[in-house]
Amino acid sequence: MFNLTHEERDSYIYFYVEGEDSLDVSKAYFSEVFRLAGELGYQNILIDEALKGGLTILEMYELTDLIPDMQNGYAFKVAFVDRYANNAADQEFGVTVVRNRGMNAERFSSVEEGKDWLLG
């Protein structure tokens, strides 16, 4: 179970997601993020994640392997912030995988850093 909210900001869309993490939750919220960003015409996405728990490295790979298809042909720039960065190394791995599949993505330790990167 998760709760996803969003705010349309100047030149990016901000998403906040909270709840309990699992592979199904991550698939569902990423799918919704990309659908809504594309529908509203945003290329720049900032995801502020406050999900408790984390994915295994195998689940992280499975998720990131699916992300290019979730984008539905859009070329998004994604700044990702995890408030419970207890699995930072696994997330770095996930960012590397999506970059290798053509996505412009980066992981940050704060929303401000992510915003600066998106708009820089």
C-alpha positions, -999 to 999 in steps of 0.1 A, spaced: 0 0 0 13 35 -9 1 70 -12 13 91 -41 7 129 -44 20 154 -69 25 191 -74 30 209 -107 59 232 -102 76 258 -126 94 234 -149 90 201 -133 65 178 -116 71 168 -79 59 135 -66 58 124 -30 53 87 -23 49 71 12 40 37 26 56 3 26 80 -6 -2 78 -38 -22 84 -47 -59 46 -44 -66 44 -10 -49 75 3 -68 61 -9 -101 27 7 -95 40 41 -83 66 44 -111 40 35 -137 17 62 -123 45 88 -121 54 83 -158 18 81 -169 8 113 -151 40 133 -161 35 124 -197 -2 132 -196 5 166 -180 34 173 -204 63 173 -180 97 161 -190 114 168 -156 103 146 -127 114 148 -90 104 118 -70 106 122 -32 102 87 -18 94 79 18 87 42 16 97 20 45 116 -11 37 134 -17 5 139 -39 -25 164 -67 -28 191 -62 -55 173 -87 -77 140 -68 -73 158 -36 -80 171 -50 -112 137 -63 -122 121 -29 -115 147 -9 -134 145 -34 -163 108 -25 -167 112 13 -163 120 20 -200 87 4 -211 68 23 -183 79 56 -199 56 50 -229 81 66 -254 86 98 -233 122 110 -226 120 120 -189 147 135 -167 143 120 -132 157 132 -99 152 106 -72 154 112 -35 149 85 -9 142 97 26 151 63 41 184 59 22 193 27 40 198 9 7 217 37 -11 241 13 -28 212 -7 -43 196 25 -55 228 36 -72 228 2 -89 193 9 -101 201 43 -114 231 29 -133 208 3 -149 182 28 -160 210 51 -174 223 21 -193 189 18 -208 189 54 -220 171 73 -191 185 105 -177 183 98 -140 202 106 -108 198 98 -71 201 126 -45 201 129 -7 178 160 -7 149 174 -26 169 207 -30 198 189 -47 174 170 -70 157 203 -80 190 220 -87 201 191 -110 167 191 -128 168 228 -135 205 231 -140 
